[in-house]
Amino acid sequence: MSNFKKQKSAGGNRWSPEQSPERSNDRPHKKSRPDGKPSGGFSKGKPWLKKSAAEDGPFYIYGLHTIEAAFRNPERTRHKLLITQNALRRLEERNLKIDVPVEEASPRDIDKLVGKDAVHQGAALLVDTLPEYGPEELQDGQLVLALDQVTDPHNVGAILRSAVALSADAVVTTRRHAPEEGPVLAKTASGALDMIKHVRVPNMSRFVDEMRDKGYQAIALDSEGPNSVENTTFTDKTLLVLGSEGKGVREGVRKNCDALARLDMPGEIKSLNVSNAAILSLYVARMKMGLS
């Protein structure tokens, strides 16, 4: 390979403390990535098989877009890259600084690690969960999207991707009844998880109050809203609140919002998947707020 030696890493298949900082499995690591991680060789051998669950410690994310975004995010702690030769060439073409030990793996090796149905594109990266953001970090934002108990990681991942595409400042989810950060959410977001603030709050109703205190106008999407989104007045700081497809925004959260708005569809189908509703409402909000 162009920038990597083929060599056996000390300790065989496992990364050593000298290669990457170890962390205990009983407490998530919340610190930002330290500067100057050592780069590793390209060694051959079977991948270190570890359970891919964020709450159990480091976990594997997969897919080239997802891994590229993780390498470009200074807040992401990275440990080890398992990758095929072809996938490594494709990453190197993107001018990435690969600052972790690299181990050559076959597609079948990675299948065993992340699941045979996962579209991993020949690459898996061992990472920690991202540092947590709090509502206080949204003071200077303009457009924030809040998801009230949206539980499907595929929907939340798609919404994260749309929020990045439409330059939202953050996506907010509840601590309970929302997906944990993990491989499925990261893959579905296609890198967006490392490109936007993801705030998790214990109480959505209280969060809406806090955001209103920070000068945000809170607008909840509701099929029974008195006005369409297009006919709703937007201020220069907007919090959009969307609920689950079954229940919508909960009553206690709706009551704390400044306005309810509906998405009017001209076709025979009047309701949308929550991820589609999110991208439409974000787009309309940007237009109404005069954001370029």
N, C-alpha and C positions, 0 to 999 in steps of 0.2 A: 504494500500500500504506500501511497505517496509520502505520508508524514508519520507513519507508524512502523515500529519494528515488530516482527513476529517474535515474541519471547514469552517464556513462561513466567507468570507473576509469582512472587513469593507467596507461599501458602496455597499453591495450586489454583483451584477454582474460586476460592473465596478472596474477597478484597481484605487487605490487612489494615490495621489502624494507621500504619504509616501512609497508606494510599488514600484513605478517606476516613473522616471522623466517625467513630461508632456512636450509636445512640441506643439507649435502652428501649425495649419493646413495650414497656408498660406506661410510657408517658410520651405523647406526641412532641416532636421537636418544633418549637415555634420561632426560633431565631432566624434572622436573615442569613444568607449564605456568606461565609467568610471569604475574603479575597485570597487569591493566590492558591487555589487548589492544585496539587501536583497532578501532572498528566501521566497517564499510564501507558504501557505497551499494548500491543495487539496480541493477546495470548490465545492459544487454542485450548479447548477443553469444554466440558459440560457446564452449562450455566448453573449458578447457585440458585436452586429452586427454593423460593420463599413465597409464603402466602401473600397474595396481592390484595391486602386490605389496609386502608389508610390508618384505621384505628389500632392496628397491630404494629405500627412502626413504618419504616420505609416500605414503599410499594413500587411496582413497575408500571410506568406509563408506556404506551406504544403508539406507533405511527409516526411518519417522518414530520408532518406538520406539528404534531403535538410535541415531539422531542425537540425540534428546532426552536419552538417558542420557549420551552423550558431552558434551553441553553442561553437564550437571549435575555432571560429574566434574571436580574441580579438578586432578586429576592428568593429564588428557588435553590434549595440545597440539593445537590446532585451527588451521586455516589459512584455509579458504575454503568457502563454502556455495553449491552450485549447486541451484536449486530453482524449481519452478513457482509461479505466483501462488497457486493453490489450496493447495498444500502449505505455503507460507509462512503463509497465514492459519491453517491448522490448527496449526502450531507456535506462532504468536503466541498462540493461545487457551490454550496450556499455560503461559503466563507465563514463558517462557524469556528469558534475556538472551543475545541473539545478538551475540557480540562478535568476529565475523570479517567480512571483506568478503563481500557477498552478490551473486550474479549470477543474473539470471533465465535460466531454461533451459526448453526444451520437453521433454516426455516422451521424444521421439525423441533429443534431445541426450544425455539421461542414459542411454538405452538404449545409445547408441554408447560411452558411457564405462564402464558397468558390465556390459554384456551385455543382450541383448534379453530373455533369460529371467529376469533378476533382478527381484524384486518390490521396486522402489525407492520406490514411492508418490510419485514426483515430487521426490525429494530425494537429494542426495549430498554428503557432507562430507569434505573433505580433512583428514586427521589424521596424526599420528605414532603409532608404536607406544607402548604404555603403558610407564611405568617398570617395571623388573623388581623383583619382591619375592623375598626370600630366606627360607629356613627360620627364620632368627633372628627374623623378624617374626611367627611363629606361637606364640611362647612363651605368650602370654596367651589363646590360643584354647581352644575346647572341642571343636568338631566340625570335622574336616578330612577332605576326600575326596581320595584319591590315585588316579590313573589310570595303570596300568602299561602303557605302549605301546598306548594306544587311539589309532588313527590317523585315524579318520573325523571330519572337522570338523563334520559334521552331528550325530554322536553327542556330541562334546565340547561343541558349542554347546548342545544340549538339556540336557546334564548341568550346564553352567554356569547355565542358567536354573532348573533344579530346585534347584540348590544355593542360589541366591539366595532362591527361594521358601521353602525350609526353613531359612533362616538359618544355613547353614554358614559357617565363618570363611574358608575358602579351598578352591580346587581346585588340585591339584598334578598336573603332567604331566611327562613326560620331555622332555629337550631334543631327542633324536632319536626317531624313530618316534612323533611326535605332531604335530598341525597347528600351523603357525605362526599368529601373530596376523595376520588378514587379513579381507577383505570377507566371505567365506563364513562364517567362524567368528563374526564380529561379528553378521551378519544372523541366523544360526541361533540365537544366544544372545539375540537380541531385547533388547539393552541390558544383559544380565547381565555382559558382559565389562567394563563400566565400573562395576559394582556390587559386585564381589567381588575379593579378591586371587587372582590367577592366578600360581602359583609354578611355575617350570620348573627341574627339577633334572637334573644330568648322570647321576646314579646313583640309581635308586629304592631299591635295597637299602640303600645308605648313608644315604639320607634317612630310611628307616624307623628305622634305628638312632638317628639324631639325634633324631627325634621321641620315641622311647622314652626317651632321655636327658632330654628336656624334660618327662617325666611322662605322655606319651600312652600309651594302650593301643592297640596296632596289631592290627586285625582284618581278615583277608583273606577276601573272599568266594570260596568254592570249592564246586563242586557235590558234592565228596566230603568236605566238612567234617563233623566228628563231631557237631556240634550245629546246629540251625537258628538263624537270626539271633534269632528270638523267645526261644529258650532259652539264648542266650549272655549271660554277665554283662558289663555295661558299667560302666566307671568314669566319673569326671566329666570326663575328657579322652580323646577317642576319635579315632583315625585309621582310617578305613575305606579299604581298598585293593581296587580292582576292576581286572581285567585285560581284555584284548581278548576278543572273542567267540570267536575261534578257539583261542587258546592259554590264555586265562585268566591269572591272576597267575603270573609266572614262578617257577620253583622257588627260585631264590636269594632272591627277595623274600619268598616264602611262609615260608621258613625263618627269616627275621628277624622275623616277626610273632608276637604273643603267642598268637593263636588263629585258627583257621579256622572259618568259619561258612557255612552254605548257606541259600539261599532256597527253601523248600518251597512248591510250587505245587499247589493242590488239583485243578486241571483236568487234561485230557489232555496239554496242552503243558506240559512241565516246565522249559523253558529260556526266558529272556527276553533281549531286546535289552539291551545294556549300559546304555543311557540309562534304560530302565525299571527295571533292577536297581538303578541308582543311586538313583532317587527312592524306591523301596520301602525300600532299606536305610537311607537317610537318615531316612525317616519312622520306621522301627522304632527306630533309634538314638536319635532325639529322645525317643520315648516311654520307652524303657528308661533314658535318662539323666535323665528328669524335667525336660526343658527345655520351657518353656511356648511 
